[in-house]
Amino acid sequence: MKARDQTSWCRLGVLLALGLALGAVGQGRGAEPDPIQGALEKGLRRLEEGSGNYVKNRKCFSCHHQALTLRALTAAQKRGFAIDGKRLEEQRAFSVNTFAPKLAAVRKGNRVEGGNTMAAYALFALAGTEYPPDEVTAALVDYLLVRQRSDGSWPALARRPPSEGSPFTNAALALLAFQHYGGKDAERLARIKNATTRAKEWLQSAQPKDTEDRAFALRALVTLEAAASEIEKARATLVKEQHEDGSWAQLPGKPGDAYATGIVLLALREAGMKPTDAVYRKGVAYLVKTQRPDGAWLVETRSRPVQVFFDNGDPGGKSQFISFAATGWAVLALLETRSVR
């Protein structure tokens, strides 16, 4: 990497260090400290600890603690990180056991407390661990098929932004689940084809309102293998919204944060952006710079409580759940700078 290339995006010392670390990937140079590696190791430990505490405090799957932990730990394991295998299996079993006792009701579109968002995130989590299709995944797919609206969307039960409330998030994860867990049953496959067609029509007419919507709309377009022009337009819109410090904000006029930055980086990655791209590197630099020493990224909640708060012991106080989700997305985004072994 030439000095002038580094200077073009490195305005702070940490950015320069990051440029050197990224340039050394795949070239066998280990002399320079690698801040990304350190951030990943701290973030992974934070996810392991927080998810371990969660299963002691609660009895059902959560999108923030199980889904993102399962995805991150599995992705890290594939990249050579030392992961607690027992913790990984504990989280997966906990997720499956949330739904296993009530499959008949789930198939009919009932008994999933978090509605479409919970069902879609559960399948997203299991797919990330390469969990094989079974009666649980089939029931959750049926749930999403039953709950799809006539307009092709999957609305959320509650408005708890940013991670719950966006029909674009639900659509992106539902479409991905259909691809992964569609199975071979002809009747179900026909229903999935119909649901996918209606979802595509909805996506073509719906207007994203915030960063969550735009990031997951892009992911949905990629899953649907939409026209290259559509994908590029959605990708370019997100790129233009990157702040000077490398971050993205949840809402216009607000400061950037790790949650928004993580989901956008991963959406851009899904759409073909390389981790060595200047846009991606700036986002990575922001994440490394804003991580706390305990491995967490803190994000202030903007949701109105819909249930009694409980303290899981994670950093962030009453903002700990969105902060835990932000930590999961940030770790996943950073992991994309590492090659699968």
N, C-alpha and C positions, 0 to 999 in steps of 0.2 A: 504494500500500500504506500503510495507516495505521500510526502509531507503535505503537499498542497491539497490532496484529496482529504486528508484528515482535517486540515484546517477549515475546509468548507463546511463541515458540520460539527466541529468540536470547538465550542466557545468556552468550555469549562474544562478543568483538568481531568474530571472524571470521564468526560466524553473522549478525551484523547486516550485514556487508558482503555476504554471500551473499544475504540477503533483498533488499537494494537492487539487486544485480545481476540477480536473477531478476525483480524487479518492473519493471526497465527493458527486459526482453526484449520486442521487438515494439513498443516505444513510441518508439524512435529516440533515447533518451538515452544518450550515450556518455561522459559526463563522469566517472562513477564508475568506479574500477578494477573489473575483472571477474575475481575469483579463479577462477571456473569455467573461463573461457577460458584463463587461464594454466595451470591444472592440465591441461587437455586438450592444450595444445600441448606441454607437457613430457612427458605420458604417451604421446602419439603418437610423439614422437621416441624415447622409450625402447623402444617396441614395434618401431619400424623398425630401430633398432640391434640389439636382441637377436635379432630374427628373421633379420636379415642375417648375424649371426655363426653362428646355428644351422645354416644350410644349408652353412656351411663345415666344421662339425664333425660333422654327421650326414648320413645319406643317405635318411632316411625321414620321412614326415609325423609331426608331433607335435600332440597336442590342445592343449597349452599355447602353443607358439610359432607354429604355422601357423594353427590354427583361430581363435584369438582375435585374432591380428594381422590376418588377412584380414577378419574381421567388423568390427573396429574401424576399420581403414584405409578400408574401403569405406563404412562409415557416416559417417565423418568427411568423406570426399570429397563425399558427397551433401549435406553441411551446409556446404560452402564452404571446408573446411580445405585447405591446400596439402599434397598427399600425393605422395610419390615414386612415380610411376606404374611405373617400372621395378622398384622394390622390390615393389610389389603384384603385378605379373605374375610376378616371380621366385618369390614365395611360392606363387602359385596353380599355376604350372607344376611346382614342386617337389612340391606335394601330389598333383597328378594323376599325375606320373611315379613316385610311390611304388607305385601300383597298376597302372598301364598294362601293365607287362611280364608280369603274371601273372593276367590277367583270367579265363582258363578255370578256374584254381584258386579264385579269389575267388568266382566264381559258384556253386561247389559248397560254399562255406562254409569255405575254407581260405586259408592264406597271408596272413592279416591279423594281424600280430604283436600288435597291441593288442586283438584280438577285437572284440566288439560296440561297445565304447566308441570305438575308433579308427575303425571304419567309420561309426558314427553321427556322430561329430564331423567326419569328413572331408566328409560330405554336408552337414552344418550349415555348414561353412566355405565350400564351393563354392556352396551356395544363397545365402549372404550376398553373394557377389560376382556373383550372377546368371549363374553359369556355366551354359551350356545343357546340356540332357540329352544324353548320349552313351553310348558303350559302357562308359566307366569308371563313370559314375553308375548305369547299369543293372546292372553287375556288383556294385556295392556294395549296391544295393537287394536284389538276389538273395541276397547274403551274409546280410543281415539277415533275409530271409524264411526262409532255410535254418536259421539259427541260433536262431530264436525257440523257446523251450521250449514244451512242450505246455500249460503253465499260462498262457502268454501273455506271459511276461517275457523280457527279454534280460539275463542275468546278465553280470557282468564277469569277465574272466579272472583279474585280480589285485585284491587289496584294497589300494589305495593312496589312502586318503581324503585330501581330500574329492572330488577330481575323477575318480577312478577307483574303482569299487566299488559305486556305487549303481545298482540296476536301474531306479530312477525316472528317473535322468538318461538312461540308454540308451533307455528307453521314450519319453520326451519327444522326444528328438532323432530317434529312428527314425520316430515318427509324423509328425513334421514333414518328414522326408525323403520319406516315402511321398507326402505331399501335393505336394511340390515336384517329385519325380522319378518319379512313378508311370508317366508315359508314357501311351501309347495302346494298348499291346498288351493284348488282351482277357484272355489267360491270366494275365498278370502282374497286371492290375488285379483279377482275381478272387482271386488269392492275397493281394494287399494288403488287400482287403476282409475276407477271412477273418482275416488277421493283426491287423488293426485291431480287429475284434470281440473277438478273444481278448485283446488288450492291454487293451481297455476293461474286460473282465471281471476281469482281473488287478488293474487299478488300483482297481476298486471293492472288492476284498477285501484288498489289501495295506495294511500299516500303515507309514507313513513313520516313520523312527527319528531322523532328525536334520535339520538345516537344508537340507543338500543334497537329501535326499529330499523334503522339503516344498516347496522352491522348484520343483523339476522336476516334482513331482506336479501342482502348480498349472499349470505350463506345458502339461503333457500334457492336463489337463482343458480348457484353453482351446483347444488344437488339436483336440480331439475335439468341441468345441462342446457340452460337458456342460451339464446343467441349471444355470441361474443360481444356484440355491441351493447346489449343490455347489461352484461356483467361489467364491462369496462366503464360504462356510464355510472353504475352504482359504486364501483371501486373508486373512480375519480372523485366522486362527491365526497367520499370519506377522506381521501387523501387531502383534499382542499381544506378540510376542517381541522387538520392537525395544527396544534399551537406551536409557537416558536420554540417552546421548551421540549417539544417532542410528544406532548400529551394530547389526549382528546378529552372533551368535557361531556358530561351526560346531557346537558342542556345548553342552548346558545346563551352566551353571556356569562356562563359560569366558569370557574377555574377547572383545569384538567384534573383528572384523578386516575388512580390505578385501575378501577373497575372499567371505566370507559376505554382507557388505553388498551387494556388487555383484550377486551372483546373485539375491538377494531383491528388490532394487530392480527389476531387469529382469523378474523374474517378476510382480511387482505391476504393472509397466507393461504387460506382456502381458495382464494381467487387467483392464486399463482404468483403472488409477490414473494421474492426470495428474501431470506433473513439478512442478506448482505446489501439489500437495497437501502439507499440513504434514508428513506422514510421509515423503514422498519428499524434501522439502527438508532435513529433519533428516539423512537418510541422505547426501545430497549434501554437506552441511556437514561431516559426519564424514569423508568421503572427501577433501575439499579440505584439511581440517586435518591429516590423517595422511599425506599424500603427502610423499615426500622431495624435496629440491631437485633430485635427478637424474631425477625423474619417476616413480620406482618406488614401489610400496606393498609393504612387507615383511610376510610372513606366515611364521610358524614352521611347518616341516613336522611332521606327525604320522604320516607313513608310514614303514614299514620298507622299506629299500632292497631292490629285487628285481633290480637290475643295477648294474654298476660305475659309480660317480659320475664324471661329467666336468664340468669347469668351462667353461660357455659364456661366461663373462665378465659375466654379469648380476649385479646387486646381490643379496645374500642368502646368499652362500656355499652351504652344502649345502641351504639352503631357497630357492635361487634359482628353482627350477622352479614351485613353488607360488606364489612371489612374482610370477613373470612372469604366471602365470594370473590372480592377483589383480589385477595391473595391467591386464590385458586386460579383465576384467569391470568394474573400476572405471571405465575409460575409456568403455566401452560404456554404463554407467549414467549417466555425466555427459553423454554425447552426447545422451541423451534430453531434456536441457534445451534443446537447440538444434533449430531447425526445419529440415526438409529444404528445400533450395532448388530 
